Amino acid sequence: MTESQEARGTDADLRDQLKSMEAKLRRLRDLRQQHNDAGKRHADSRNTIQKEYKKLREEIDGLLAQNKEIRNKAKAHQAKRDAIQQQVRELIGQAKNSRSEKGKKSPILELSEVQSQMDKLENMLETTGMSLDKENKVLKLIKKHSIRKKELEPLVDEEMRIKVDLDNIEGSIQELKSEADAEHAAMVELHKEADELWDTIKPRFEERDFKKAEGDRLHEAFLECRKEADEVHTQVVTML
């Protein structure tokens, strides 16, 4: 075989090798594109599910805040009911000429007594003729009660300052019991409303957790596609 024939044979082999490499390179590029396309699909699906997850989470947070607000209202009615019931117990004790174990009245009851005394004294000034000396004594008593009232008011929530007719304790007890029953009924109704709302919230937790897990899965799939595309790209660069 002449040198020219050997050269032509070598050129033909090189062309065959080049064609083979070009074909392989096209396959690698196609494979890389497939991985990139798959990654893009996973990323798009991930973004969609994450938006849905965020929206659902915000809805749940809003409902939870609403539920908490209802529970807080129920607690407020419960606190007022408890305060009224405590006042009833002390009035019953007073009707029996007794005091609590520590010998002290609650601020609520004492505030009611102080206000009642002030009302009586002020009414006396307006309706009863009296000497200047007696009038001054009455004014001093009103001032004394007023000072004590100011001391007690910070200890008692405004909504719990229930006036008691100390001249009709039995009637006041019945009236306070009715108010306590009303506060209890309001508390029960609010708890019922909160329970019903909670029943609508619970299923959303499962949906939220599913969307979170699905978003994580799609993100992992996206990362895997990118990794595979990068590996193929490395092979392409090496061949080039």
Summary of the structure (lengths in Angstrom):
residues: 240
radius of gyration: 42.5
end to end distance: 33.7
largest distance: 152.7
contacts: 636
relative contact order: 0.14
helix: 88%
strand: 0%
